[in-house]
Amino acid sequence: MNRRAPVFLAGVVLAILSVRLRPVSASSNADPVERGRYLTHDVAMCVQCHSPRSDKGDIQRDQEFAGARIRVESPFPGPPWATHAPNLRGLVGFSDEAILRLLVEGIAHTGAPPQPPMPPFRMNREDATAVVAYLRSLR
């Protein structure tokens, strides 16, 4: 296993806990695209898995959310583990309803929870709608 795996997995766990235990209050006046950027970069940290990285491990900022290989192997034998995080720029090929269900209910388009390391989020609808607005704004 990659030596960075424990740090990466700790980050995923912290992201899950921050979304579940510390809901971020949203102002009804807030720009949904900016709120979505904040949520995907600083709270749920979607940008960490869905963005390609340089050889040094840095996120390639000009390709954020363009999809990326999952560089960490599962620490658990048996359960399925995603090997690639999909391209979310513009949410091409994804309906708003499917993404909202994933973010609010933790259910993927397959009818099951997403494969780890993607967590089954339980965002409120306002935050999930802001995430959709932000990702749709990316081209």
RAURWO-V653848 format. One record per run of one state. SS is the DSSP state (helix for helix, strand for strand, loop for the rest). FROM is the first residue (numbers start at 1). LEN is the number of residues. Records with the same first field share a line. If there is no record, write none. Layout:
BEGIN
SS->FROM-LEN  FROM-LEN
END
This chain:
BEGIN
loop->1-4  22-10  44-2  49-4  54-5  60-1  64-4  70-11  82-2  86-3  92-4  106-10  117-8  138-2
helix->5-17  32-12  46-3  61-3  89-3  96-10  125-13
strand->53-1  59-1  68-2  81-1  84-2  116-1
END
